[in-house]
């Protein structure tokens, strides 16, 4: 059996890591395709070493490049690859180019996504895909089904992830005595309508005594942050252990804010997008959405508090009990197309 996974954004990188390893162990021929964009190629080559890795399409962040290189030319490249390799099934998070190529080639494609707000994109993906899967934040129909968790749970469940405290030594950190900050760039499609440099706008008003490590997507913003903050260099080894052992996660991107919450760390999303996936965690009381500097009061009060390790353990235990094993779910769906 031959399967193709498409990864076009760093937030999708870990979604398929567990399932791709398991399928390879079961003698599937696994191909990992990726969009040549930013730091993604280097991270893919590190995280998916040993797999058949194929770059498909590119994007330099401009609207024209996203349309022409990242969509039109990418569709044609996928079509050529699929016809040549004759895959049994293709899998993506949200990839219209792959779905269109599969539709033309007559190859099944299933997608796992968590952003129902992208109504036009989702409508196209649903029409082109064999099946489109979401968390329980949408209405089901003959082409749209649900899985009972968020997609980040595929690699953050305590069945799949165990934190390693040794990573803290590289940065001279102590468990739960530092803040983890993620600043995304608005040059990706997801954040085009969001103000750039959101955290940098209030970084100097965050408690100056806090030890902070910063995951900065656009390094041209380096000078906008306090000099005593430690800027991580990608690809970051064991980034989820760094998040797990932090005291607080602050993120202008939605994905890492959700990751922090699922790892049981007080987390605040300070971007502007209203997302049903975030709302699921907000309702559980494990994520805050406070746009821009409205997050400052929560941030500084959390920094002043002692970290609650018992609450962290309880949060992760509750999610483990209530949610699906995402990797098991994906494998069940994939196996429906075995021939």
N, C-alpha and C positions, 0 to 999 in steps of 0.2 A: 504494500500500500504506500502511496506517495501523497504527501501533504505539504502545502505551502502556507506559511504564516507571514502576514504583512505587518510591519511595524513602521509607523511614520512619525512617531512623536515619543520623546523620552518617557512620558507618562504611561505609554503602552508597553514599555520595554519588559517589565517584569510580569505582565499579565500572562504571557505565553511561555514563560521560562520553565515552570514546573511541568506543564502538559507536554511541551516539546521534548523535554528530557525523558518523561515516562513513555511517550510514543516511540522515541528512538530506542529505548531499552526493549520495547516490544517489536523491534525490527521494522518499524515504519521508516521510509526514506523521508527525512524532514528537511525542508528548505526554508531558510529564514531570509525574507526580503526586507529591505529597509529603504527609507527615503534618505538621500544624501542631503542632510540639513544640519547645520551647526555642529555640535559635539556628538551627535547620534552615531555616525560611523565608527568613531573610536570606541564608544561605549559598547556598541553591538559586537565589534570584533573582540572585545574583552569578555563580555558577558555570555556570548554565544560561541566561544572558541570551540572548535571541533565540529561545528555544524557546517552544512553547505550554506554559505552566506552569499547573497546576491544583491548588490545595490540596484535599485530600480527607481529612476527618476531623481530629481533634485529640487531644491528650493533655496533661494537666497533671502527670502523674507519679503520681497516686494510682491505686490498684488499680481503683477504680470507673471512673475516667476512661479507663484503659487498656481496660477491658472494654466500657463503653458507648460512649464517644466514639471510641476508637481501633479498635474491632472491629465492634460491632453497627451503629452509625450509619454507619461507614465502608463496610461491606459494601453497605448500601442506597444510599449515594452512588455507589459504584463501579458498581452495577447500573444505576442511572439513566444514568450517564455512558456506559457501554459500549453500552447499548441506543440511546442517542441518536447516538453517534458511529460505531457499527458498525466497531470495530477489527478488523483481520485477525488480530492476535496481541497478547497482553500478556506482559510480562516483569517479574519481581521477584526479590528476594534471598530473602525469606521473608515472604509476605503471605497469610495465610489469608483476610482479607476480599476481596482481589482474586481469589484462586483460587476462592472460593465464588461470587462474582459472575460470574466467567467460566463456571463450571460451569453455573450457572442459565441464563446467556445463550447457552451453546453456543459460546463463543469459546475457542480454544486459549490456554493460558497455560503458560509454562515458567519455572522458577525455578533460580537458581544460589546455592547456600548452602554453608556450611563448618562447620556446627555439628551434627554427628550426635547430640550429647548431648541435644538437645531432642527426645527420642524421640516424645513425644505430638504435638508440633507438626509434626514431620517426617512422622509417620504420616498426619495430617490433610492436610498439604500434598501428599503423594504421592497420596492418594486423590482429591484435587480437581484436581490439575495434569495437564497432558498429559505432562510429564516433569519430573523433579527431578534436578538435577546437583550432585555433590559432588566435592571433591578425592579422591585415591586413599586414602581413609581409611574407606570403607564397602564393603559388599558390594553388587554390582549385582543388579538384578532387572528385570522388564519396565517398571517405572516409575521406577527410580533408575539413573542412569548416572554416569560419572566424567569429570573433566577432569584432566590431569596438571600441576597447579600449584595454588597457592592463589589465591583470587579477587583479592587485592590486587595480584597480578602483572599484572592487566589494565591498570594504570596505573603500575606501578613498574618494569616491564621496561625495560632500557636501550634497547629499540626504541621505547618509548612515553614515557620520561621522561629528560630531560637536566637535571641540576642547574644552577642559576643562582647563581653566587657573589655577584652584585650584591645579593641580598636581605639579605646579612649587614650591609651598610652601615646599614640602617635601625635595627639594634640594636647597632651598634658591636662586632660580633663578628669573630673571626678563625677561619678554617677549622680544625675539630677541636680548638678550644681552649675549648669550652663543653659543658655537659650539657643535654640536652633532656628535660624531665619532663612527663608527661601524667597528670593526676589526673581520673578519671571520677567521676560521681555515681552513687550506688546507687538513684536514683529512676527509672532506666529498667528495663524488664522484665529485660534481660540481667543486671543487677547487683543485683536486689532482695535476693538472699540473701548478698550480699557486704558486709562491713564498709565503712562510708563513711569517706572521708578516709584511706585507707591510707598514702599517701606522706606526708601531713601528720604522721602519727604518728611518723615517724623523720626528717623533713626536717632538723631541727636537728642531727642527728648525721652528716649528710653533710658531707664535707670543706668547711670554711667558706671555703677559698680558691678553690673552684670557681666559675666563672661559670655561672649557671644561667638558662635561660629555661623558663617554666612555662605549659603549656596547661591551664588550670583550668576544668573544665566548670561547677562550682558556685562562683560568685565569692564566696559568703558565707563560704568557707573562706580567703579572702585573708590574714587575720591569723594563720592557723595556719602560715604559711611564713616563712622568713627574709626580712627586709626587703630584702636586697640582691638577691633573685631578681627577675627581670623577668617580669611576668605579661603574656602575650599577650592582645590584644583581638580577638575574632572579628568577622567572618571574617578569618582570617589569610592574608595573601598568600603564596603559594608555600611552604606549610608543609612540603612534602616536601623542598624544598631546605634548609630549616632543619634538618630531620632528617638529611639526607644529610651535611651538613657538621658535624654535632655529633660529639663524642667518645664519647658514651654516651647511650643512650635508656633512661629509667626510666618504666614505665607501669603504672598500676593497672588499665588496660583492655587487653584482649587484642589488639584490632585494631592499635593504634599500636605495641605491642611487636613484632608481626609485621612491620609496615611498616619499623621500624628494622632488623630482622634482614635483610629482603630488600634494604634499601639498603646492606647491608654494614657497618652500625654495630653495635658490641657492644650488645646489648639485653637488658634484664631485665624480665620480667613479674612484678610483685609482687602481683598479685591472687590470688584463691583458687581460681578455676575451673580444673578439669583439662580440657584440650581436646585432641582428637586433632590438630586443625590446628596447635596449638602444638608438639605432639610431633613432627610432621614436621620442623619447623625445629630442634628440640632435638636430634634424631637427626643432623641435618646439622652440628651443632656451632655454630650461629649464633644461638641463642636460649637464654636461661637462664630457668627458672621458679623463683623464690625468693620465696615468699609473705611479705608483711609485712616486718618489719625483719631477717629472715634474709638479705635481699638486701644488707645494709649492707657486709659484708666484700667482696663482689664489686664493689659500687659504688665504694667508696673505693680499692680496689686498681686498678681500671680508670682512675679519675681520675688516679692517680699515674703511669700508664704513658703512653708516647708512642703516639699513634695510628698504626696500621699501614695506610697507604694502599694498599700493595701487596696486603694481604689483602682489603681492601674491593673492589678491582678484581677480584681472583680469585674472590671469593664471587659477585659479580654475573655474572661471566663463566660460572661453573659453572651457575648457575641458568638463565641464558639458553640454554645448550647443552642442559640436561636437561629443561626445562619447556616446556609448550605456550605458544603465544601466546594468551592468554585471550580477547582481543578477536576474533581470527580464529575461535576455537572458538565463541564466542557467535554470531557472524554466521552460521557454518555451520548451527548449530541453528535460528536464526531463519528462515533461508532455506528450511528444510524445510517451512515453513508458507506459503510464497508461493503465491498462487492466480492 
